[in-house]
Amino acid sequence: MFSEYSGLVAQLKATDPVFADLFERHTALDEKVKRMETHVEPGTHEEIEGLKKEKLLIKDHVYAVLRKAGLPKT
């Protein structure tokens, strides 16, 4: 996720516990959705869609943090 920000992601994960938690929550949701979609873990279509929406909200938040942190200092 966000390969163009890979260095910044690594830096923020190491220095910002809130960012690290957001990133981990997104990763955990992504893995859960994949397990549900492949029927490794039970889940209804509605549950999967709800998790995808939650994942997208977190991704938007992560992106906003990355954009703000990646802006040049003036």
N, C-alpha and C positions, 0 to 999 in steps of 0.2 A: 504494500500500500504506500503510495506517494514516493515512488522510487526517486523522483527528482529532488526529494528532501531527505534522502537516506542519512546523510551526515547529521543534519539537524535533528532528525528523529532520534538517532542514537544519542546525541548530546542531551536532548530534552528528557529522554527516558532515564538517563543517568543523573540528571540534575533537578528534575521537576517531578515530584511524586504524584501530583495531580494528573499531569500529562501521562506519566507511566501507567497510572491506573486506568485512564481512559483508553489508552492504546491496548492494554491487556484485556479490558472488557470487550473491545471491538474484536480482538483476536479470538477470545473465548466464544463470543456470539457467532462469529464466522464458522468456527469449528462445529458448534452445536447445530447450526443450520445445515451444514454439509452432512453431518451424521443423520439428521432427520430426513433430509432429501434422499439419502441413499438407504433409508430404512434400517440403519444400524441402531438408531434410537427412535422410539415411537414419537410421533407428533402429527397433529392434524394440519391441514392446509392453513387454517386460520392461525394456529400457533406459529407456524413457520413464517407466515406473512407478518405477524406481529414482531417476531424476532428480527426479521429483515428491516422493518421500519425503525426499530430501536437501534439496530446496527448502523443504519443510514444517519440517524440523528447524531450518534457518537462520531461517525466519520466526518460529518459536517463540522462538529466541534473541534475535532483533531485538526482538520484542515484550517480552520480559523486560527487556531493557536500557531500552527506552522507558518501561515502567511504573516501573522503579526510578528513572530519571532524572526522570520526571515527577511523582514523589511530592513533596508539599510538605515543605519542610525544617522540622524541629521543633527 
